Amino acid sequence: MSPAELDAACRALPGVTMVIQWGADAVYKVGGRIFAITGPTGGVSFKVTDIAYEALTESGRARPAPYLARAKWVYFDRLADLDKGEMRDWLATAHALVAAKLTRAQRAEIGL
């Protein structure tokens, strides 16, 4: 997956905004909460379920995301090596996990 394809996949999800933070990282948010981050080094981090976190980190496919591992985030070193369809599914799941933590009013405000 390319950075442009990741950007398009994230922005296709409802209520998503993107900001550049921490220098040059593209930070994708829903309702003001982060669900995915990609940086200039070509890596990507995103929130996953508890089961996916264990499976991905124990298999060695991903590693715990720096600073965010305690919240069940994973980090992939190279976005370019990831399957497009699988990545779209992970991003949709990350979005849903974060959106589920929003208040009812916040979800209604962004059309969820």
C-alpha positions, 0 to 999 in steps of 0.5 A: 500500500502506498501513502496515497492509498492509505490516505484515501482509505482513511479519508473514505471512513466517516468523520475522519480528519487528518492533521500533520503533527509531531513534525511530519507525521500524518495523524488520522482522527475520528471525533478528535481521537487518533486511530492511525498514524503514518510518518515520513519513514514509511511506517504505520501505526494503528489501533487493533483489537486485543486478539489482533494485537497478540496475533500480530506481535507474537507472530512477528508481523508487527511490533508494539507501537512506540508510546501506544502499545499499552492501548493495543496499537501495532507498528509496521515498519514498511507500509509498502509491504502491506496488502491493500485489502488487509490494510483497509480492513485494519484501518476500518477496524481501528476507526470503529474501535476509536469511534465506539469510545466517542460519546453519543453526541460526538458520534451524532455530530460527525454522522456515525 
